[in-house]
Amino acid sequence: MLVTEEKVEEIINYLAESDDEYGKIAARVKGLEKDEKIITAQGLLEHRRYEKTMAESEAKARSSQQYREWREKYENAVADFEIMRSRRNTYQIIWETWRTEQANLRKS
């Protein structure tokens, strides 16, 4: 498989231009992971008054509208992150393949 110069240029541009977005998506995932604890704790406090056990309170907290909304945001953020990470990894593999091809051409 010979990697074209155009493809190499596309890869370099994508990797360079996606760094900031990749960092922002990673930070969003980490922030949302922290938010789960806050949302769950708020739900526990709210439901603790009405439920007999902590398990019942936690179940109510995790079935609340706020928790479901958080869950959807979190899943979307993780999907965005994994898609971008996969694409960047694929491009890095193609980049390394091109570098190997170039080294082999110089040896010949």
Backbone as XML, in Angstrom:
<?xml version="1.0"?>
<chain id="A" units="angstrom">
  <residue number="1" name="MET">
    <atom name="N" x="0.844" y="-1.185" z="0.000"/>
    <atom name="CA" x="0.000" y="0.000" z="0.000"/>
    <atom name="C" x="0.881" y="1.237" z="0.000"/>
  </residue>
  <residue number="2" name="LEU">
    <atom name="N" x="0.827" y="1.977" z="-1.047"/>
    <atom name="CA" x="1.556" y="3.234" z="-1.093"/>
    <atom name="C" x="0.625" y="4.366" z="-0.690"/>
  </residue>
  <residue number="3" name="VAL">
    <atom name="N" x="1.087" y="5.137" z="0.256"/>
    <atom name="CA" x="0.307" y="6.267" z="0.743"/>
    <atom name="C" x="0.684" y="7.482" z="-0.091"/>
  </residue>
  <residue number="4" name="THR">
    <atom name="N" x="-0.322" y="8.157" z="-0.637"/>
    <atom name="CA" x="-0.060" y="9.298" z="-1.510"/>
    <atom name="C" x="0.353" y="10.525" z="-0.702"/>
  </residue>
  <residue number="5" name="GLU">
    <atom name="N" x="1.021" y="11.439" z="-1.379"/>
    <atom name="CA" x="1.430" y="12.695" z="-0.746"/>
    <atom name="C" x="0.205" y="13.490" z="-0.287"/>
  </residue>
  <residue number="6" name="GLU">
    <atom name="N" x="-0.862" y="13.433" z="-1.087"/>
    <atom name="CA" x="-2.084" y="14.152" z="-0.726"/>
    <atom name="C" x="-2.667" y="13.609" z="0.580"/>
  </residue>
  <residue number="7" name="LYS">
    <atom name="N" x="-2.639" y="12.289" z="0.715"/>
    <atom name="CA" x="-3.165" y="11.667" z="1.931"/>
    <atom name="C" x="-2.310" y="12.058" z="3.134"/>
  </residue>
  <residue number="8" name="VAL">
    <atom name="N" x="-1.004" y="12.087" z="2.949"/>
    <atom name="CA" x="-0.104" y="12.475" z="4.035"/>
    <atom name="C" x="-0.394" y="13.912" z="4.462"/>
  </residue>
  <residue number="9" name="GLU">
    <atom name="N" x="-0.590" y="14.783" z="3.496"/>
    <atom name="CA" x="-0.898" y="16.182" z="3.807"/>
    <atom name="C" x="-2.227" y="16.285" z="4.565"/>
  </residue>
  <residue number="10" name="GLU">
    <atom name="N" x="-3.220" y="15.525" z="4.126"/>
    <atom name="CA" x="-4.519" y="15.508" z="4.808"/>
    <atom name="C" x="-4.362" y="15.039" z="6.253"/>
  </residue>
  <residue number="11" name="ILE">
    <atom name="N" x="-3.568" y="14.003" z="6.441"/>
    <atom name="CA" x="-3.352" y="13.445" z="7.776"/>
    <atom name="C" x="-2.665" y="14.452" z="8.683"/>
  </residue>
  <residue number="12" name="ILE">
    <atom name="N" x="-1.606" y="15.061" z="8.186"/>
    <atom name="CA" x="-0.868" y="16.039" z="8.996"/>
    <atom name="C" x="-1.781" y="17.200" z="9.379"/>
  </residue>
  <residue number="13" name="ASN">
    <atom name="N" x="-2.548" y="17.687" z="8.414"/>
    <atom name="CA" x="-3.469" y="18.791" z="8.705"/>
    <atom name="C" x="-4.513" y="18.385" z="9.739"/>
  </residue>
  <residue number="14" name="TYR">
    <atom name="N" x="-5.088" y="17.204" z="9.568"/>
    <atom name="CA" x="-6.119" y="16.761" z="10.509"/>
    <atom name="C" x="-5.549" y="16.622" z="11.917"/>
  </residue>
  <residue number="15" name="LEU">
    <atom name="N" x="-4.404" y="15.966" z="12.034"/>
    <atom name="CA" x="-3.819" y="15.770" z="13.359"/>
    <atom name="C" x="-3.492" y="17.105" z="14.015"/>
  </residue>
  <residue number="16" name="ALA">
    <atom name="N" x="-2.950" y="18.032" z="13.238"/>
    <atom name="CA" x="-2.598" y="19.340" z="13.788"/>
    <atom name="C" x="-3.839" y="20.142" z="14.168"/>
  </residue>
  <residue number="17" name="GLU">
    <atom name="N" x="-4.845" y="20.102" z="13.326"/>
    <atom name="CA" x="-6.034" y="20.923" z="13.550"/>
    <atom name="C" x="-7.004" y="20.323" z="14.567"/>
  </residue>
  <residue number="18" name="SER">
    <atom name="N" x="-6.889" y="19.050" z="14.846"/>
    <atom name="CA" x="-7.842" y="18.418" z="15.765"/>
    <atom name="C" x="-7.324" y="18.323" z="17.199"/>
  </residue>
  <residue number="19" name="ASP">
    <atom name="N" x="-6.111" y="18.767" z="17.451"/>
    <atom name="CA" x="-5.553" y="18.681" z="18.804"/>
    <atom name="C" x="-6.425" y="19.377" z="19.845"/>
  </residue>
  <residue number="20" name="ASP">
    <atom name="N" x="-6.801" y="20.618" z="19.563"/>
    <atom name="CA" x="-7.597" y="21.373" z="20.535"/>
    <atom name="C" x="-8.959" y="20.723" z="20.766"/>
  </residue>
  <residue number="21" name="GLU">
    <atom name="N" x="-9.614" y="20.342" z="19.686"/>
    <atom name="CA" x="-10.934" y="19.716" z="19.802"/>
    <atom name="C" x="-10.835" y="18.399" z="20.574"/>
  </residue>
  <residue number="22" name="TYR">
    <atom name="N" x="-9.785" y="17.638" z="20.313"/>
    <atom name="CA" x="-9.570" y="16.373" z="21.015"/>
    <atom name="C" x="-9.420" y="16.624" z="22.518"/>
  </residue>
  <residue number="23" name="GLY">
    <atom name="N" x="-8.651" y="17.631" z="22.861"/>
    <atom name="CA" x="-8.476" y="17.981" z="24.270"/>
    <atom name="C" x="-9.774" y="18.433" z="24.918"/>
  </residue>
  <residue number="24" name="LYS">
    <atom name="N" x="-10.554" y="19.222" z="24.193"/>
    <atom name="CA" x="-11.829" y="19.705" z="24.732"/>
    <atom name="C" x="-12.815" y="18.559" z="24.951"/>
  </residue>
  <residue number="25" name="ILE">
    <atom name="N" x="-12.854" y="17.637" z="24.011"/>
    <atom name="CA" x="-13.762" y="16.493" z="24.159"/>
    <atom name="C" x="-13.332" y="15.630" z="25.343"/>
  </residue>
  <residue number="26" name="ALA">
    <atom name="N" x="-12.020" y="15.404" z="25.478"/>
    <atom name="CA" x="-11.519" y="14.612" z="26.606"/>
    <atom name="C" x="-11.866" y="15.293" z="27.928"/>
  </residue>
  <residue number="27" name="ALA">
    <atom name="N" x="-11.713" y="16.610" z="27.979"/>
    <atom name="CA" x="-12.041" y="17.353" z="29.199"/>
    <atom name="C" x="-13.540" y="17.289" z="29.494"/>
  </residue>
  <residue number="28" name="ARG">
    <atom name="N" x="-14.361" y="17.349" z="28.450"/>
    <atom name="CA" x="-15.814" y="17.269" z="28.644"/>
    <atom name="C" x="-16.195" y="15.917" z="29.250"/>
  </residue>
  <residue number="29" name="VAL">
    <atom name="N" x="-15.579" y="14.839" z="28.762"/>
    <atom name="CA" x="-15.862" y="13.506" z="29.309"/>
    <atom name="C" x="-15.481" y="13.456" z="30.786"/>
  </residue>
  <residue number="30" name="LYS">
    <atom name="N" x="-14.301" y="13.962" z="31.117"/>
    <atom name="CA" x="-13.861" y="13.937" z="32.518"/>
    <atom name="C" x="-14.771" y="14.786" z="33.404"/>
  </residue>
  <residue number="31" name="GLY">
    <atom name="N" x="-15.179" y="15.942" z="32.897"/>
    <atom name="CA" x="-16.089" y="16.794" z="33.657"/>
    <atom name="C" x="-17.428" y="16.130" z="33.893"/>
  </residue>
  <residue number="32" name="LEU">
    <atom name="N" x="-17.941" y="15.478" z="32.869"/>
    <atom name="CA" x="-19.223" y="14.784" z="33.010"/>
    <atom name="C" x="-19.114" y="13.613" z="33.981"/>
  </residue>
  <residue number="33" name="GLU">
    <atom name="N" x="-17.950" y="12.978" z="34.031"/>
    <atom name="CA" x="-17.756" y="11.892" z="35.000"/>
    <atom name="C" x="-17.857" y="12.436" z="36.426"/>
  </residue>
  <residue number="34" name="LYS">
    <atom name="N" x="-17.311" y="13.616" z="36.645"/>
    <atom name="CA" x="-17.423" y="14.251" z="37.968"/>
    <atom name="C" x="-18.872" y="14.656" z="38.253"/>
  </residue>
  <residue number="35" name="ASP">
    <atom name="N" x="-19.554" y="15.134" z="37.224"/>
    <atom name="CA" x="-20.950" y="15.560" z="37.395"/>
    <atom name="C" x="-21.846" y="14.421" z="37.865"/>
  </residue>
  <residue number="36" name="GLU">
    <atom name="N" x="-21.527" y="13.197" z="37.479"/>
    <atom name="CA" x="-22.365" y="12.068" z="37.904"/>
    <atom name="C" x="-22.438" y="12.002" z="39.425"/>
  </residue>
  <residue number="37" name="LYS">
    <atom name="N" x="-21.311" y="12.193" z="40.072"/>
    <atom name="CA" x="-21.289" y="12.122" z="41.537"/>
    <atom name="C" x="-22.152" y="13.222" z="42.153"/>
  </residue>
  <residue number="38" name="ILE">
    <atom name="N" x="-22.081" y="14.409" z="41.556"/>
    <atom name="CA" x="-22.867" y="15.535" z="42.071"/>
    <atom name="C" x="-24.359" y="15.274" z="41.885"/>
  </residue>
  <residue number="39" name="ILE">
    <atom name="N" x="-24.733" y="14.849" z="40.689"/>
    <atom name="CA" x="-26.148" y="14.595" z="40.388"/>
    <atom name="C" x="-26.688" y="13.463" z="41.258"/>
  </residue>
  <residue number="40" name="THR">
    <atom name="N" x="-25.890" y="12.416" z="41.419"/>
    <atom name="CA" x="-26.322" y="11.298" z="42.262"/>
    <atom name="C" x="-26.480" y="11.746" z="43.711"/>
  </residue>
  <residue number="41" name="ALA">
    <atom name="N" x="-25.522" y="12.518" z="44.209"/>
    <atom name="CA" x="-25.596" y="12.996" z="45.596"/>
    <atom name="C" x="-26.817" y="13.888" z="45.805"/>
  </residue>
  <residue number="42" name="GLN">
    <atom name="N" x="-27.090" y="14.764" z="44.855"/>
    <atom name="CA" x="-28.275" y="15.621" z="44.963"/>
    <atom name="C" x="-29.550" y="14.778" z="44.988"/>
  </residue>
  <residue number="43" name="GLY">
    <atom name="N" x="-29.587" y="13.774" z="44.137"/>
    <atom name="CA" x="-30.750" y="12.884" z="44.109"/>
    <atom name="C" x="-30.905" y="12.106" z="45.399"/>
  </residue>
  <residue number="44" name="LEU">
    <atom name="N" x="-29.775" y="11.661" z="45.950"/>
    <atom name="CA" x="-29.828" y="10.929" z="47.220"/>
    <atom name="C" x="-30.389" y="11.814" z="48.326"/>
  </residue>
  <residue number="45" name="LEU">
    <atom name="N" x="-29.919" y="13.052" z="48.373"/>
    <atom name="CA" x="-30.418" y="13.975" z="49.393"/>
    <atom name="C" x="-31.915" y="14.220" z="49.233"/>
  </residue>
  <residue number="46" name="GLU">
    <atom name="N" x="-32.329" y="14.381" z="48.001"/>
    <atom name="CA" x="-33.740" y="14.653" z="47.727"/>
    <atom name="C" x="-34.622" y="13.456" z="48.085"/>
  </residue>
  <residue number="47" name="HIS">
    <atom name="N" x="-34.188" y="12.268" z="47.719"/>
    <atom name="CA" x="-35.029" y="11.079" z="47.903"/>
    <atom name="C" x="-34.858" y="10.429" z="49.273"/>
  </residue>
  <residue number="48" name="ARG">
    <atom name="N" x="-33.829" y="10.774" z="49.993"/>
    <atom name="CA" x="-33.572" y="10.155" z="51.290"/>
    <atom name="C" x="-34.723" y="10.417" z="52.265"/>
  </residue>
  <residue number="49" name="ARG">
    <atom name="N" x="-35.367" y="11.554" z="52.098"/>
    <atom name="CA" x="-36.482" y="11.904" z="52.994"/>
    <atom name="C" x="-37.674" y="10.970" z="52.824"/>
  </residue>
  <residue number="50" name="TYR">
    <atom name="N" x="-37.826" y="10.448" z="51.610"/>
    <atom name="CA" x="-39.038" y="9.680" z="51.293"/>
    <atom name="C" x="-38.822" y="8.167" z="51.254"/>
  </residue>
  <residue number="51" name="GLU">
    <atom name="N" x="-37.595" y="7.746" z="51.126"/>
    <atom name="CA" x="-37.305" y="6.313" z="50.977"/>
    <atom name="C" x="-36.790" y="5.735" z="52.290"/>
  </residue>
  <residue number="52" name="LYS">
    <atom name="N" x="-37.031" y="4.449" z="52.481"/>
    <atom name="CA" x="-36.643" y="3.792" z="53.728"/>
    <atom name="C" x="-35.167" y="3.414" z="53.752"/>
  </residue>
  <residue number="53" name="THR">
    <atom name="N" x="-34.634" y="3.025" z="52.600"/>
    <atom name="CA" x="-33.244" y="2.572" z="52.571"/>
    <atom name="C" x="-32.416" y="3.425" z="51.614"/>
  </residue>
  <residue number="54" name="MET">
    <atom name="N" x="-31.118" y="3.359" z="51.806"/>
    <atom name="CA" x="-30.196" y="4.077" z="50.929"/>
    <atom name="C" x="-30.277" y="3.520" z="49.505"/>
  </residue>
  <residue number="55" name="ALA">
    <atom name="N" x="-30.459" y="2.218" z="49.384"/>
    <atom name="CA" x="-30.558" y="1.596" z="48.058"/>
    <atom name="C" x="-31.772" y="2.127" z="47.298"/>
  </residue>
  <residue number="56" name="GLU">
    <atom name="N" x="-32.889" y="2.297" z="47.993"/>
    <atom name="CA" x="-34.083" y="2.854" z="47.350"/>
    <atom name="C" x="-33.837" y="4.300" z="46.920"/>
  </residue>
  <residue number="57" name="SER">
    <atom name="N" x="-33.169" y="5.056" z="47.775"/>
    <atom name="CA" x="-32.850" y="6.451" z="47.441"/>
    <atom name="C" x="-31.950" y="6.524" z="46.218"/>
  </residue>
  <residue number="58" name="GLU">
    <atom name="N" x="-30.952" y="5.657" z="46.187"/>
    <atom name="CA" x="-30.032" y="5.656" z="45.045"/>
    <atom name="C" x="-30.747" y="5.243" z="43.762"/>
  </residue>
  <residue number="59" name="ALA">
    <atom name="N" x="-31.609" y="4.263" z="43.856"/>
    <atom name="CA" x="-32.369" y="3.828" z="42.678"/>
    <atom name="C" x="-33.236" y="4.967" z="42.149"/>
  </residue>
  <residue number="60" name="LYS">
    <atom name="N" x="-33.874" y="5.698" z="43.041"/>
    <atom name="CA" x="-34.694" y="6.844" z="42.625"/>
    <atom name="C" x="-33.821" y="7.933" z="42.012"/>
  </residue>
  <residue number="61" name="ALA">
    <atom name="N" x="-32.672" y="8.179" z="42.620"/>
    <atom name="CA" x="-31.766" y="9.212" z="42.103"/>
    <atom name="C" x="-31.299" y="8.865" z="40.696"/>
  </residue>
  <residue number="62" name="ARG">
    <atom name="N" x="-30.983" y="7.602" z="40.469"/>
    <atom name="CA" x="-30.472" y="7.183" z="39.162"/>
    <atom name="C" x="-31.570" y="7.011" z="38.111"/>
  </residue>
  <residue number="63" name="SER">
    <atom name="N" x="-32.799" y="7.105" z="38.532"/>
    <atom name="CA" x="-33.886" y="7.037" z="37.551"/>
    <atom name="C" x="-34.530" y="8.406" z="37.331"/>
  </residue>
  <residue number="64" name="SER">
    <atom name="N" x="-33.945" y="9.429" z="37.928"/>
    <atom name="CA" x="-34.511" y="10.779" z="37.794"/>
    <atom name="C" x="-34.271" y="11.337" z="36.388"/>
  </residue>
  <residue number="65" name="GLN">
    <atom name="N" x="-35.049" y="12.331" z="36.039"/>
    <atom name="CA" x="-34.907" y="12.997" z="34.739"/>
    <atom name="C" x="-33.522" y="13.637" z="34.617"/>
  </residue>
  <residue number="66" name="GLN">
    <atom name="N" x="-33.066" y="14.271" z="35.684"/>
    <atom name="CA" x="-31.754" y="14.925" z="35.664"/>
    <atom name="C" x="-30.648" y="13.905" z="35.397"/>
  </residue>
  <residue number="67" name="TYR">
    <atom name="N" x="-30.740" y="12.752" z="36.030"/>
    <atom name="CA" x="-29.725" y="11.718" z="35.828"/>
    <atom name="C" x="-29.785" y="11.177" z="34.400"/>
  </residue>
  <residue number="68" name="ARG">
    <atom name="N" x="-30.989" y="10.954" z="33.888"/>
    <atom name="CA" x="-31.128" y="10.455" z="32.511"/>
    <atom name="C" x="-30.568" y="11.462" z="31.512"/>
  </residue>
  <residue number="69" name="GLU">
    <atom name="N" x="-30.790" y="12.749" z="31.738"/>
    <atom name="CA" x="-30.234" y="13.781" z="30.857"/>
    <atom name="C" x="-28.711" y="13.784" z="30.925"/>
  </residue>
  <residue number="70" name="TRP">
    <atom name="N" x="-28.183" y="13.658" z="32.156"/>
    <atom name="CA" x="-26.729" y="13.586" z="32.307"/>
    <atom name="C" x="-26.182" y="12.382" z="31.543"/>
  </residue>
  <residue number="71" name="ARG">
    <atom name="N" x="-26.861" y="11.244" z="31.703"/>
    <atom name="CA" x="-26.402" y="10.000" z="31.066"/>
    <atom name="C" x="-26.330" y="10.150" z="29.549"/>
  </residue>
  <residue number="72" name="GLU">
    <atom name="N" x="-27.328" y="10.796" z="28.966"/>
    <atom name="CA" x="-27.332" y="11.001" z="27.518"/>
    <atom name="C" x="-26.171" y="11.902" z="27.089"/>
  </residue>
  <residue number="73" name="LYS">
    <atom name="N" x="-25.948" y="12.987" z="27.826"/>
    <atom name="CA" x="-24.821" y="13.880" z="27.516"/>
    <atom name="C" x="-23.496" y="13.129" z="27.626"/>
  </residue>
  <residue number="74" name="TYR">
    <atom name="N" x="-23.374" y="12.333" z="28.679"/>
    <atom name="CA" x="-22.136" y="11.581" z="28.903"/>
    <atom name="C" x="-21.895" y="10.581" z="27.775"/>
  </residue>
  <residue number="75" name="GLU">
    <atom name="N" x="-22.916" y="9.826" z="27.408"/>
    <atom name="CA" x="-22.763" y="8.836" z="26.336"/>
    <atom name="C" x="-22.397" y="9.508" z="25.018"/>
  </residue>
  <residue number="76" name="ASN">
    <atom name="N" x="-23.008" y="10.651" z="24.723"/>
    <atom name="CA" x="-22.672" y="11.376" z="23.495"/>
    <atom name="C" x="-21.237" y="11.882" z="23.522"/>
  </residue>
  <residue number="77" name="ALA">
    <atom name="N" x="-20.807" y="12.392" z="24.669"/>
    <atom name="CA" x="-19.433" y="12.890" z="24.789"/>
    <atom name="C" x="-18.427" y="11.752" z="24.636"/>
  </residue>
  <residue number="78" name="VAL">
    <atom name="N" x="-18.713" y="10.614" z="25.254"/>
    <atom name="CA" x="-17.820" y="9.453" z="25.128"/>
    <atom name="C" x="-17.775" y="8.982" z="23.677"/>
  </residue>
  <residue number="79" name="ALA">
    <atom name="N" x="-18.911" y="8.963" z="23.006"/>
    <atom name="CA" x="-18.941" y="8.560" z="21.592"/>
    <atom name="C" x="-18.104" y="9.512" z="20.748"/>
  </residue>
  <residue number="80" name="ASP">
    <atom name="N" x="-18.269" y="10.822" z="20.957"/>
    <atom name="CA" x="-17.469" y="11.806" z="20.216"/>
    <atom name="C" x="-15.981" y="11.593" z="20.460"/>
  </residue>
  <residue number="81" name="PHE">
    <atom name="N" x="-15.629" y="11.359" z="21.720"/>
    <atom name="CA" x="-14.228" y="11.156" z="22.083"/>
    <atom name="C" x="-13.666" y="9.898" z="21.425"/>
  </residue>
  <residue number="82" name="GLU">
    <atom name="N" x="-14.395" y="8.801" z="21.508"/>
    <atom name="CA" x="-13.910" y="7.536" z="20.949"/>
    <atom name="C" x="-13.809" y="7.592" z="19.426"/>
  </residue>
  <residue number="83" name="ILE">
    <atom name="N" x="-14.753" y="8.260" z="18.780"/>
    <atom name="CA" x="-14.690" y="8.401" z="17.322"/>
    <atom name="C" x="-13.456" y="9.193" z="16.929"/>
  </residue>
  <residue number="84" name="MET">
    <atom name="N" x="-13.229" y="10.313" z="17.615"/>
    <atom name="CA" x="-12.064" y="11.129" z="17.275"/>
    <atom name="C" x="-10.769" y="10.383" z="17.600"/>
  </residue>
  <residue number="85" name="ARG">
    <atom name="N" x="-10.739" y="9.697" z="18.727"/>
    <atom name="CA" x="-9.531" y="8.955" z="19.094"/>
    <atom name="C" x="-9.237" y="7.859" z="18.072"/>
  </residue>
  <residue number="86" name="SER">
    <atom name="N" x="-10.272" y="7.159" z="17.627"/>
    <atom name="CA" x="-10.083" y="6.109" z="16.619"/>
    <atom name="C" x="-9.567" y="6.687" z="15.308"/>
  </residue>
  <residue number="87" name="ARG">
    <atom name="N" x="-10.149" y="7.798" z="14.904"/>
    <atom name="CA" x="-9.715" y="8.421" z="13.649"/>
    <atom name="C" x="-8.264" y="8.884" z="13.755"/>
  </residue>
  <residue number="88" name="ARG">
    <atom name="N" x="-7.921" y="9.506" z="14.865"/>
    <atom name="CA" x="-6.535" y="9.962" z="15.054"/>
    <atom name="C" x="-5.577" y="8.765" z="15.074"/>
  </residue>
  <residue number="89" name="ASN">
    <atom name="N" x="-5.969" y="7.683" z="15.732"/>
    <atom name="CA" x="-5.118" y="6.486" z="15.754"/>
    <atom name="C" x="-4.943" y="5.904" z="14.358"/>
  </residue>
  <residue number="90" name="THR">
    <atom name="N" x="-6.023" y="5.852" z="13.595"/>
    <atom name="CA" x="-5.940" y="5.352" z="12.221"/>
    <atom name="C" x="-4.996" y="6.214" z="11.403"/>
  </residue>
  <residue number="91" name="TYR">
    <atom name="N" x="-5.146" y="7.520" z="11.521"/>
    <atom name="CA" x="-4.271" y="8.430" z="10.775"/>
    <atom name="C" x="-2.814" y="8.283" z="11.211"/>
  </residue>
  <residue number="92" name="GLN">
    <atom name="N" x="-2.582" y="8.058" z="12.475"/>
    <atom name="CA" x="-1.205" y="7.869" z="12.938"/>
    <atom name="C" x="-0.608" y="6.578" z="12.373"/>
  </residue>
  <residue number="93" name="ILE">
    <atom name="N" x="-1.421" y="5.544" z="12.249"/>
    <atom name="CA" x="-0.945" y="4.294" z="11.643"/>
    <atom name="C" x="-0.603" y="4.519" z="10.175"/>
  </residue>
  <residue number="94" name="ILE">
    <atom name="N" x="-1.467" y="5.235" z="9.469"/>
    <atom name="CA" x="-1.187" y="5.527" z="8.056"/>
    <atom name="C" x="0.079" y="6.371" z="7.943"/>
  </residue>
  <residue number="95" name="TRP">
    <atom name="N" x="0.234" y="7.337" z="8.827"/>
    <atom name="CA" x="1.434" y="8.185" z="8.843"/>
    <atom name="C" x="2.687" y="7.327" z="9.047"/>
  </residue>
  <residue number="96" name="GLU">
    <atom name="N" x="2.646" y="6.411" z="10.003"/>
    <atom name="CA" x="3.801" y="5.534" z="10.249"/>
    <atom name="C" x="4.066" y="4.621" z="9.054"/>
  </residue>
  <residue number="97" name="THR">
    <atom name="N" x="3.000" y="4.168" z="8.406"/>
    <atom name="CA" x="3.158" y="3.350" z="7.199"/>
    <atom name="C" x="3.874" y="4.148" z="6.123"/>
  </residue>
  <residue number="98" name="TRP">
    <atom name="N" x="3.470" y="5.391" z="5.934"/>
    <atom name="CA" x="4.107" y="6.260" z="4.939"/>
    <atom name="C" x="5.581" y="6.465" z="5.274"/>
  </residue>
  <residue number="99" name="ARG">
    <atom name="N" x="5.876" y="6.694" z="6.538"/>
    <atom name="CA" x="7.281" y="6.898" z="6.941"/>
    <atom name="C" x="8.115" y="5.649" z="6.637"/>
  </residue>
  <residue number="100" name="THR">
    <atom name="N" x="7.547" y="4.479" z="6.908"/>
    <atom name="CA" x="8.251" y="3.229" z="6.618"/>
    <atom name="C" x="8.467" y="3.069" z="5.122"/>
  </residue>
  <residue number="101" name="GLU">
    <atom name="N" x="7.425" y="3.372" z="4.341"/>
    <atom name="CA" x="7.554" y="3.297" z="2.877"/>
    <atom name="C" x="8.661" y="4.219" z="2.385"/>
  </residue>
  <residue number="102" name="GLN">
    <atom name="N" x="8.705" y="5.419" z="2.918"/>
    <atom name="CA" x="9.722" y="6.384" z="2.497"/>
    <atom name="C" x="11.125" y="5.900" z="2.865"/>
  </residue>
  <residue number="103" name="ALA">
    <atom name="N" x="11.259" y="5.329" z="4.044"/>
    <atom name="CA" x="12.563" y="4.801" z="4.462"/>
    <atom name="C" x="12.984" y="3.645" z="3.558"/>
  </residue>
  <residue number="104" name="ASN">
    <atom name="N" x="12.036" y="2.781" z="3.217"/>
    <atom name="CA" x="12.347" y="1.654" z="2.334"/>
    <atom name="C" x="12.722" y="2.130" z="0.938"/>
  </residue>
  <residue number="105" name="LEU">
    <atom name="N" x="12.065" y="3.166" z="0.455"/>
    <atom name="CA" x="12.405" y="3.713" z="-0.864"/>
    <atom name="C" x="13.806" y="4.306" z="-0.863"/>
  </residue>
  <residue number="106" name="ARG">
    <atom name="N" x="14.201" y="4.930" z="0.228"/>
    <atom name="CA" x="15.553" y="5.511" z="0.311"/>
    <atom name="C" x="16.617" y="4.412" z="0.337"/>
  </residue>
  <residue number="107" name="LYS">
    <atom name="N" x="16.304" y="3.275" z="0.938"/>
    <atom name="CA" x="17.260" y="2.167" z="1.019"/>
    <atom name="C" x="17.463" y="1.493" z="-0.333"/>
  </residue>
  <residue number="108" name="SER">
    <atom name="N" x="16.441" y="1.543" z="-1.196"/>
    <atom name="CA" x="16.523" y="0.831" z="-2.472"/>
    <atom name="C" x="17.431" y="1.505" z="-3.448"/>
  </residue>
</chain>
